[in-house]
Amino acid sequence: MSKPENTAAAAADQGAEKRIRKTLTGKVVSNKMNKTILVSVERFVPHPVYGKYLRRSTNFMAHDENGESREGDVVAIEECRPLSRHKSWRLVKVVARANQVGNPVGATP
């Protein structure tokens, strides 16, 4: 009789290949929550009858561990395990920074 294999080790060997995850690029709409950003992703879909392409957007909540993104930034997010009820995306990187509007440092109002 042979010994049964350790199922956890066998599963780890089979799962050695990295799972392909969806990656989206969008604009940060809100960063007012702790470690969470709201990202708007736009896509173009054709009208079912007329064929004109319409702009559609979807909002995703993404996890921003270090709080590195600001409103207006263009960011890349990737799919991950559910982190909360509405949040199952994670911030990968900030693609482009938004222009800061406001008083420069040292300016008097």
C-alpha positions in Angstrom: 0.0 0.0 0.0 1.2 3.4 -0.8 0.8 6.4 1.4 -1.7 9.0 0.3 -0.2 12.3 -0.9 -0.4 15.4 1.2 -3.4 17.1 -0.4 -2.3 20.6 0.5 1.1 20.1 -1.1 -0.4 18.6 -4.2 -2.9 21.5 -4.5 0.0 24.0 -4.1 1.9 22.3 -7.0 -1.1 22.5 -9.2 -1.8 26.1 -8.3 1.8 27.1 -9.0 0.8 28.8 -12.2 -0.3 32.4 -11.5 -4.0 33.0 -12.1 -4.7 35.6 -14.8 -6.5 38.5 -13.2 -8.6 41.2 -14.9 -6.9 44.6 -15.1 -8.7 47.8 -15.8 -7.7 51.5 -16.1 -9.9 54.3 -14.9 -10.1 57.7 -13.2 -10.3 58.1 -9.4 -13.6 59.8 -8.6 -13.4 59.7 -4.8 -10.7 59.0 -2.2 -12.6 60.1 0.9 -12.8 56.6 2.5 -10.0 55.0 4.5 -7.9 52.8 2.3 -10.6 52.8 -0.4 -10.9 54.6 -3.7 -13.8 54.8 -6.2 -12.6 54.3 -9.8 -14.7 55.2 -12.8 -14.0 53.0 -15.8 -15.3 54.1 -19.2 -16.1 51.9 -22.2 -17.7 52.4 -25.6 -20.6 50.2 -26.7 -22.5 50.4 -30.0 -26.2 51.4 -29.9 -28.2 48.2 -30.7 -30.2 49.8 -33.5 -28.2 52.8 -34.8 -24.7 51.6 -34.3 -23.4 54.9 -32.9 -20.9 54.3 -30.1 -22.1 55.5 -26.7 -19.9 56.1 -23.6 -20.8 54.0 -20.6 -19.1 54.1 -17.2 -18.9 51.7 -14.3 -17.7 52.6 -10.8 -15.5 50.1 -8.9 -14.4 50.3 -5.3 -10.7 49.5 -5.0 -8.3 48.9 -2.1 -5.6 51.5 -1.8 -3.4 50.3 1.1 -1.0 53.3 1.3 -3.4 56.0 0.2 -1.2 57.0 -2.7 -3.9 58.0 -5.2 -5.8 61.3 -5.3 -9.0 62.5 -7.0 -8.5 62.8 -10.8 -5.6 60.4 -11.0 -5.6 57.7 -13.7 -5.0 54.4 -12.0 -4.7 50.7 -12.9 -6.7 48.2 -10.8 -6.7 44.4 -10.7 -9.3 41.9 -9.6 -8.7 40.2 -6.2 -10.6 38.3 -3.6 -13.5 40.1 -2.0 -12.2 42.5 0.6 -15.6 43.8 1.7 -19.2 43.8 0.5 -18.5 46.0 -2.5 -14.7 46.0 -2.8 -13.0 43.3 -4.8 -10.4 45.3 -6.7 -6.9 46.3 -5.7 -4.8 49.3 -6.8 -1.9 48.3 -8.9 -0.3 51.6 -9.8 -0.9 55.2 -10.5 -0.6 55.7 -14.3 -0.9 59.5 -14.4 -1.2 62.1 -11.7 -4.0 64.8 -11.7 -3.0 68.5 -11.7 -3.2 69.9 -8.2 -5.4 73.0 -7.9 -4.9 75.3 -4.9 -2.5 77.7 -3.3 1.2 76.9 -3.7 3.2 76.4 -0.5 4.2 79.6 1.2 1.5 81.8 -0.6 -0.5 84.1 1.5 -4.3 84.2 0.9 
